[in-house]
């Protein structure tokens, strides 16, 4: 996959912060500029969304996951 990274994560009541240490070639370009990614998140029983927000608090994009079991 061209888009992967790993690092550490911090979760508060409303925010998920990913601090990436390493990633794919494409992802490393973003990590070099800023290794910290801040998301609002929604966690439900069988769904999870992480929404990246801009400096003004507007949503930029989201990753949405659904449990398949």
C-alpha positions in Angstrom: 0.0 0.0 0.0 1.2 3.5 -0.8 -0.4 5.0 2.2 0.7 3.7 5.6 2.4 5.0 8.6 3.0 4.1 12.2 3.8 5.9 15.4 2.1 6.8 18.6 -1.5 7.8 19.4 -3.2 9.9 22.0 -6.9 9.9 22.6 -8.9 12.5 24.5 -12.7 12.9 24.9 -13.0 14.5 21.4 -9.6 14.3 19.6 -7.3 11.6 18.2 -3.7 12.7 17.7 -1.4 10.5 15.6 2.3 11.3 15.8 3.9 9.3 13.0 7.5 8.1 13.0 7.7 6.2 9.8 5.6 5.7 6.6 5.5 4.7 3.0 7.3 6.8 0.4 4.2 8.9 -0.2 3.3 9.2 3.4 6.8 10.1 4.4 6.5 13.3 2.3 3.6 14.4 4.7 5.4 13.2 7.8 8.5 15.2 6.9 6.4 18.4 6.8 4.4 17.6 9.9 4.4 14.3 11.8 1.3 15.1 13.9 -2.2 14.5 12.5 -5.2 15.7 14.6 -8.6 14.2 14.1 -12.0 14.6 15.7 -13.5 11.1 16.1 -16.8 9.3 16.4 -16.9 5.9 18.0 -20.0 3.8 18.0 -20.6 0.1 18.7 -19.8 -1.1 15.1 -18.5 2.1 13.5 -15.5 4.4 13.8 -14.8 7.7 12.0 -11.8 10.0 12.2 -12.2 13.4 10.7 -9.3 15.7 9.9 -10.0 19.3 10.7 -8.3 22.4 9.4 -6.9 25.4 11.5 -10.4 26.9 11.6 -12.1 23.8 12.7 -13.7 22.8 9.4 -13.6 19.1 8.2 -11.1 18.4 5.5 -11.6 14.6 5.0 -12.6 11.5 6.9 -11.7 7.9 7.3 -14.7 5.7 8.0 -14.7 2.2 9.3 -17.4 -0.4 9.8 -17.1 -3.7 11.7 -17.6 -6.6 9.3 -18.2 -9.4 11.8 
